[in-house]
Amino acid sequence: MFTLASRDSLADLPGLRTERLSIGALLPDDAEALRRLTDDPAITGAVDFLSNPFTLQDAHDLIGCARRGRDRFLGAWTQDDQTLVGVVGTHLRGEGAVEIGYWIGGAARGRGYATEAVRGVLGLLARRFPHRTVVAECRPANIASWGLLTKLGFRDTGDDGHRPGRRVMVWSVRGAGA
């Protein structure tokens, strides 16, 4: 069970396994794999805080932000060959929300990895933060991501996100995918 001190920190968020993926905290040794996966204009153009090109130093910086406990990036590796296929970001927002975001590498897109990874992390967040609302920000024009979030139980709040062109979506199916 989580201690009161860790209740509002992502620093020690545990890993998990799904049918095809091992999901866990990105560590310094994962920086090169993270750089290779993320240094893709389709990803850096869609995720506003990623630099283009996404360098090895950027990968180390992203992994290092977990030390603060308010953000944690989880890698999604295939169980069969341990290839990093995606990233799920988790971010504490104020006192009442935890935000989730994600990206999947080009060769792995369209294979259900995003759905599997996000569903698994949603279950983890629901157990870890039952007192927080899970939210995501998504561009309505990003049909694939909007559809994935909707399929997993998110609904549009009608509110604009903090990032340009994005809408806030809230997870309204607590415990789905748990």
Backbone bond lengths (Angstrom), bond angles and torsions (degrees), N, CA, C in turn:
res aa  C-N    CA-C-N  psi(-1)  N-CA   C-N-CA  omega(-1)  CA-C   N-CA-C  phi
1 M - - - 1.458 - - 1.524 109.24 -
2 F 1.318 116.54 154.59 1.457 122.02 -177.76 1.521 110.14 -83.61
3 T 1.311 116.71 140.59 1.446 120.76 177.71 1.519 109.68 -78.34
4 L 1.311 116.62 163.44 1.456 121.16 178.28 1.520 110.33 -59.32
5 A 1.339 117.68 -38.26 1.461 120.72 -178.90 1.525 111.29 -65.30
6 S 1.336 118.15 -34.58 1.463 120.26 -178.14 1.521 112.05 -88.80
7 R 1.322 117.17 -5.52 1.465 121.28 -174.94 1.516 112.22 -57.15
8 D 1.306 118.32 -36.86 1.453 121.50 -179.48 1.522 111.44 -116.28
9 S 1.312 115.14 46.64 1.455 121.29 175.55 1.523 108.64 -140.62
10 L 1.303 114.87 144.24 1.461 120.11 175.43 1.522 111.68 -98.61
11 A 1.331 117.09 -1.45 1.465 121.50 -173.57 1.522 112.94 -58.03
12 D 1.322 117.30 -33.78 1.466 119.87 -177.46 1.528 111.94 -115.64
13 L 1.325 116.08 29.75 1.455 120.53 177.88 1.526 109.23 -59.22
14 P 1.326 117.83 123.70 1.468 119.10 -176.05 1.526 112.17 -74.11
15 G 1.309 115.73 161.55 1.448 121.62 174.94 1.520 110.56 -83.47
16 L 1.320 115.49 176.39 1.459 120.64 178.40 1.519 109.25 -155.10
17 R 1.313 114.75 165.27 1.461 121.43 176.04 1.524 107.73 -122.00
18 T 1.318 114.82 140.13 1.458 121.12 173.01 1.525 106.54 -114.34
19 E 1.297 116.75 -170.16 1.465 119.69 -178.27 1.531 112.44 -56.03
20 R 1.348 116.54 -42.26 1.473 119.88 -175.39 1.516 114.51 -120.58
21 L 1.340 117.32 -7.76 1.463 120.54 -170.86 1.520 112.66 -122.72
22 S 1.330 114.54 149.68 1.464 122.44 165.19 1.525 105.06 -109.13
23 I 1.311 116.20 125.40 1.464 121.36 -175.57 1.519 108.10 -120.50
24 G 1.323 116.10 127.38 1.455 119.67 -179.69 1.512 111.18 -164.48
25 A 1.311 114.85 170.95 1.460 121.80 -177.39 1.517 110.88 -56.35
26 L 1.325 115.93 136.50 1.455 121.38 172.06 1.524 108.17 -72.79
27 L 1.317 116.24 133.50 1.457 122.85 -177.68 1.526 109.43 -115.84
28 P 1.338 118.40 163.01 1.466 120.35 -179.35 1.525 114.18 -50.32
29 D 1.329 118.28 -35.90 1.468 120.64 179.13 1.526 113.00 -67.04
30 D 1.332 117.60 -13.45 1.466 122.19 -179.89 1.524 112.76 -90.68
31 A 1.328 117.59 -0.01 1.466 120.91 -172.01 1.528 112.89 -58.96
32 E 1.314 118.46 -43.46 1.471 119.47 -178.80 1.527 111.29 -66.34
33 A 1.313 117.65 -42.54 1.472 120.35 177.09 1.525 110.49 -63.23
34 L 1.325 117.18 -39.08 1.462 121.25 176.98 1.525 110.81 -64.22
35 R 1.333 117.20 -42.05 1.458 120.39 178.62 1.526 110.65 -62.21
36 R 1.329 117.17 -46.79 1.467 120.99 179.87 1.524 111.42 -59.76
37 L 1.318 116.92 -44.45 1.465 121.47 -179.18 1.528 111.64 -65.21
38 T 1.329 116.33 -44.39 1.458 122.10 -168.24 1.518 113.66 -88.12
39 D 1.313 119.00 -22.90 1.460 121.59 -178.97 1.526 109.60 -76.42
40 D 1.324 113.89 68.57 1.459 123.24 -176.49 1.528 105.89 -140.83
41 P 1.327 119.02 121.76 1.466 120.60 -178.13 1.529 113.74 -54.65
42 A 1.329 117.62 -29.01 1.465 119.61 177.63 1.536 110.64 -65.54
43 I 1.325 116.96 -30.32 1.468 121.09 178.77 1.526 110.13 -88.01
44 T 1.339 117.14 -51.81 1.471 119.13 -176.53 1.525 111.51 -65.18
45 G 1.331 117.83 -27.01 1.456 120.66 177.23 1.519 113.02 -76.28
46 A 1.333 117.27 -23.73 1.462 121.30 -177.76 1.527 113.07 -94.49
47 V 1.316 117.10 -26.42 1.468 121.33 -177.22 1.526 107.04 -106.16
48 D 1.328 116.14 107.60 1.469 121.17 -167.58 1.519 115.12 -63.48
49 F 1.321 120.25 -23.33 1.468 120.04 -177.08 1.532 112.89 -93.14
50 L 1.321 117.42 0.78 1.464 120.51 178.23 1.519 109.94 -91.28
51 S 1.352 116.59 137.63 1.463 119.44 177.21 1.522 110.35 -83.31
52 N 1.318 113.87 155.74 1.455 121.01 177.56 1.524 108.00 -127.96
53 P 1.313 118.65 110.44 1.459 127.28 7.69 1.535 111.38 -76.09
54 F 1.323 115.21 158.78 1.458 122.33 177.29 1.521 106.66 -94.63
55 T 1.329 115.84 109.87 1.465 122.10 -171.85 1.524 112.04 -92.85
56 L 1.309 115.02 172.66 1.458 120.53 175.86 1.533 110.03 -61.95
57 Q 1.330 117.38 -39.04 1.462 120.04 177.35 1.534 110.79 -63.47
58 D 1.336 117.00 -40.00 1.466 120.58 176.13 1.525 110.57 -59.46
59 A 1.335 116.13 -41.09 1.465 120.45 179.07 1.531 110.43 -63.32
60 H 1.315 116.71 -45.25 1.476 119.83 177.72 1.528 110.83 -61.95
61 D 1.324 117.68 -41.43 1.469 121.19 179.69 1.527 111.27 -63.44
62 L 1.323 116.98 -42.94 1.459 120.77 179.95 1.526 110.30 -63.99
63 I 1.309 117.01 -44.20 1.467 120.90 177.94 1.526 110.20 -63.72
64 G 1.331 117.61 -40.42 1.465 122.01 -177.42 1.513 114.74 -68.74
65 C 1.332 118.01 -21.42 1.470 119.14 -178.39 1.523 111.97 -64.09
66 A 1.327 117.68 -15.65 1.464 121.17 -179.68 1.519 112.47 -66.45
67 R 1.325 117.49 -19.83 1.472 120.13 -178.50 1.523 112.10 -60.96
68 R 1.319 116.95 -26.42 1.471 120.39 -178.74 1.526 112.29 -76.28
69 G 1.339 117.89 -19.84 1.454 121.50 177.12 1.520 115.03 84.13
70 R 1.331 118.18 -4.64 1.467 121.24 -179.17 1.521 111.83 -97.47
71 D 1.328 117.08 -14.88 1.460 123.04 179.55 1.528 108.00 -135.92
72 R 1.322 115.73 144.27 1.466 120.01 176.13 1.516 108.01 -149.83
73 F 1.317 115.73 126.75 1.456 121.30 177.68 1.520 108.30 -104.82
74 L 1.319 114.79 125.14 1.455 122.03 -178.56 1.521 109.28 -106.37
75 G 1.314 116.30 132.95 1.454 120.42 174.34 1.510 109.92 -86.35
76 A 1.330 115.63 147.82 1.463 122.01 174.48 1.527 107.09 -115.82
77 W 1.324 115.71 110.90 1.460 122.50 -178.01 1.523 109.23 -109.55
78 T 1.324 116.17 143.10 1.461 118.92 174.17 1.522 108.34 -67.92
79 Q 1.317 115.83 139.92 1.464 119.30 179.94 1.521 111.97 -71.50
80 D 1.337 117.12 -30.46 1.459 118.12 -175.65 1.523 113.22 -71.94
81 D 1.343 118.46 -43.32 1.472 118.61 -177.87 1.529 114.44 -127.62
82 Q 1.329 116.63 9.29 1.467 122.57 176.88 1.526 113.20 57.39
83 T 1.327 117.02 37.26 1.454 122.09 174.49 1.523 108.99 -85.79
84 L 1.320 116.38 131.30 1.468 120.70 175.70 1.526 107.32 -73.13
85 V 1.340 116.37 116.60 1.462 121.06 -177.91 1.516 112.93 -110.54
86 G 1.338 117.29 -15.62 1.460 118.84 -178.00 1.503 112.42 -166.96
87 V 1.329 113.28 173.44 1.460 122.75 179.66 1.524 107.72 -135.42
88 V 1.322 116.01 137.41 1.458 121.81 172.80 1.526 106.56 -120.12
89 G 1.321 116.17 120.18 1.454 121.21 178.02 1.518 110.53 -95.24
90 T 1.318 115.77 139.81 1.467 121.92 175.73 1.524 107.36 -125.72
91 H 1.329 116.08 136.97 1.461 120.79 -172.05 1.530 109.86 -143.99
92 L 1.316 116.79 122.16 1.460 119.75 175.28 1.516 108.60 -73.54
93 R 1.327 116.89 131.48 1.462 123.31 -179.13 1.523 108.62 -122.95
94 G 1.315 115.66 109.19 1.464 120.36 -179.30 1.514 110.79 60.30
95 E 1.309 115.56 -151.29 1.470 120.51 -178.64 1.517 113.03 -92.45
96 G 1.352 117.09 -15.67 1.457 117.17 -169.42 1.503 117.48 -121.06
97 A 1.333 118.96 1.20 1.467 118.66 -175.89 1.516 110.99 -135.53
98 V 1.311 114.67 155.06 1.458 123.19 168.33 1.525 105.44 -129.52
99 E 1.326 115.26 128.25 1.459 120.94 -178.34 1.525 109.60 -98.45
100 I 1.318 115.28 144.83 1.450 121.49 177.22 1.529 108.15 -123.21
101 G 1.309 115.67 142.74 1.456 122.42 174.47 1.518 108.04 -147.26
102 Y 1.315 117.82 168.82 1.459 119.07 -174.68 1.517 110.79 -162.62
103 W 1.325 115.71 160.22 1.458 122.72 167.15 1.518 108.96 -149.07
104 I 1.343 114.20 149.04 1.458 122.21 -178.54 1.528 107.47 -123.70
105 G 1.325 116.07 137.80 1.456 120.93 179.49 1.515 112.78 -66.54
106 G 1.340 115.64 153.56 1.456 122.74 -173.87 1.517 115.20 -50.81
107 A 1.323 118.07 -49.18 1.461 120.78 -176.82 1.523 112.27 -67.77
108 A 1.323 117.82 -20.35 1.465 121.44 -176.83 1.529 112.95 -97.85
109 R 1.320 117.76 -8.30 1.469 120.49 -178.51 1.522 110.92 -64.93
110 G 1.326 114.79 147.47 1.452 120.41 176.36 1.517 114.59 79.73
111 R 1.321 117.25 10.93 1.473 121.17 -178.04 1.522 112.45 -113.73
112 G 1.331 117.00 8.46 1.461 120.50 177.26 1.513 115.00 84.93
113 Y 1.330 118.25 3.84 1.459 119.89 -178.90 1.523 112.37 -66.18
114 A 1.321 117.69 -39.09 1.469 119.82 -179.94 1.519 110.54 -62.32
115 T 1.318 117.00 -46.63 1.469 120.69 178.79 1.522 110.48 -59.39
116 E 1.307 116.51 -46.45 1.465 121.20 -178.28 1.532 111.52 -64.05
117 A 1.319 116.75 -44.76 1.465 120.39 -178.70 1.530 111.19 -67.90
118 V 1.320 117.29 -47.76 1.464 120.18 -177.73 1.529 109.93 -65.45
119 R 1.329 118.35 -42.50 1.471 120.90 177.89 1.531 110.07 -57.93
120 G 1.329 117.25 -44.99 1.464 120.38 179.48 1.516 112.33 -62.68
121 V 1.320 117.19 -44.10 1.467 120.51 -179.48 1.525 110.68 -69.05
122 L 1.322 118.37 -34.79 1.474 120.03 175.88 1.525 110.94 -60.10
123 G 1.323 117.10 -43.58 1.466 119.87 177.04 1.517 111.81 -61.10
124 L 1.332 115.81 -42.25 1.463 121.01 177.80 1.534 110.85 -61.60
125 L 1.336 116.80 -46.15 1.468 120.75 -179.26 1.530 111.44 -65.73
126 A 1.325 117.53 -37.72 1.470 120.64 179.01 1.526 110.85 -62.36
127 R 1.324 116.01 -38.97 1.472 119.31 178.44 1.525 111.66 -73.75
128 R 1.312 116.53 -40.82 1.457 121.45 -175.51 1.525 112.78 -75.20
129 F 1.342 116.53 -36.89 1.461 121.70 -174.22 1.532 111.19 -127.18
130 P 1.318 117.83 61.58 1.472 118.94 -177.79 1.534 112.96 -63.24
131 H 1.315 116.78 -18.81 1.464 121.88 -179.19 1.528 112.67 -89.39
132 R 1.320 118.21 -2.53 1.467 121.83 -178.25 1.530 110.89 -111.76
133 T 1.308 115.57 149.90 1.453 123.01 172.94 1.525 108.14 -87.08
134 V 1.320 117.82 136.91 1.459 121.32 176.84 1.529 107.89 -93.44
135 V 1.330 115.69 126.82 1.466 121.72 -179.04 1.519 110.09 -126.87
136 A 1.325 114.67 162.61 1.465 122.66 173.24 1.520 106.41 -143.16
137 E 1.323 115.75 152.66 1.462 121.20 171.65 1.517 107.00 -112.63
138 C 1.327 116.11 132.20 1.455 120.27 -176.06 1.520 109.84 -145.99
139 R 1.315 115.84 143.45 1.466 120.75 171.89 1.522 108.04 -75.20
140 P 1.330 119.00 126.57 1.467 119.98 177.08 1.531 112.50 -56.72
141 A 1.331 117.18 -29.33 1.464 120.78 179.84 1.528 112.55 -74.15
142 N 1.322 117.96 -13.46 1.461 121.09 176.81 1.532 106.93 -82.91
143 I 1.316 114.80 81.11 1.459 122.00 -171.62 1.529 112.07 -56.31
144 A 1.327 117.25 -43.31 1.468 120.05 -177.41 1.524 111.26 -63.65
145 S 1.326 116.58 -48.25 1.460 119.72 -178.09 1.526 111.31 -69.22
146 W 1.327 116.46 -42.58 1.469 120.13 178.59 1.530 110.05 -59.09
147 G 1.326 115.97 -43.69 1.458 120.65 179.40 1.520 112.32 -64.76
148 L 1.324 117.05 -41.10 1.457 120.72 178.47 1.533 110.23 -61.77
149 L 1.328 116.12 -48.10 1.471 119.60 -179.03 1.525 110.96 -62.21
150 T 1.323 116.79 -42.29 1.467 120.71 179.08 1.523 110.39 -62.79
151 K 1.333 116.91 -44.60 1.463 121.68 179.29 1.533 111.45 -59.20
152 L 1.332 116.60 -34.08 1.465 120.69 -178.72 1.530 113.32 -85.17
153 G 1.328 117.62 0.79 1.464 120.10 174.68 1.509 115.61 106.55
154 F 1.332 118.73 9.99 1.462 120.89 175.73 1.527 108.99 -82.24
155 R 1.317 115.42 149.27 1.463 120.20 174.11 1.521 108.78 -131.89
156 D 1.313 114.92 150.23 1.462 122.16 179.24 1.518 108.91 -70.78
157 T 1.327 116.95 129.43 1.467 120.75 178.09 1.523 111.99 -84.87
158 G 1.330 116.52 -15.39 1.459 120.33 -174.02 1.517 112.68 86.85
159 D 1.331 117.18 -3.00 1.465 121.64 -178.81 1.524 110.63 -94.71
160 D 1.323 115.71 143.25 1.452 120.55 173.46 1.521 109.20 -73.04
161 G 1.325 116.30 144.67 1.456 121.39 177.44 1.517 111.21 -80.46
162 H 1.308 115.80 177.04 1.462 121.44 177.11 1.524 111.47 -76.02
163 R 1.315 116.52 -22.77 1.458 121.76 -179.95 1.524 108.88 -94.54
164 P 1.321 117.66 143.63 1.472 121.18 -176.00 1.530 112.97 -56.52
165 G 1.331 115.45 132.84 1.458 121.89 174.60 1.511 115.98 76.54
166 R 1.316 117.82 6.65 1.465 120.40 -177.69 1.521 111.58 -106.30
167 R 1.327 114.40 152.06 1.460 121.96 175.29 1.522 108.47 -112.10
168 V 1.326 115.07 149.86 1.462 120.53 177.26 1.526 108.21 -84.50
169 M 1.315 114.64 129.99 1.464 121.90 174.76 1.515 107.45 -117.69
170 V 1.314 116.57 143.19 1.467 121.71 -179.82 1.522 108.88 -119.00
171 W 1.312 114.43 139.52 1.460 120.20 178.70 1.508 108.71 -78.54
172 S 1.323 115.98 114.85 1.451 120.02 -174.71 1.523 113.34 -105.80
173 V 1.330 116.11 9.17 1.463 120.37 -179.99 1.524 107.61 -120.36
174 R 1.325 117.23 70.53 1.464 121.32 -178.74 1.522 109.33 -55.36
175 G 1.307 114.01 130.92 1.451 120.30 177.34 1.514 114.15 89.04
176 A 1.345 118.85 -7.80 1.466 119.92 178.43 1.513 108.85 -62.40
177 G 1.283 116.52 137.16 1.463 120.67 178.63 1.507 113.10 78.72
178 A 1.327 118.11 3.22 1.466 120.93 -177.66 1.498 111.13 -74.35
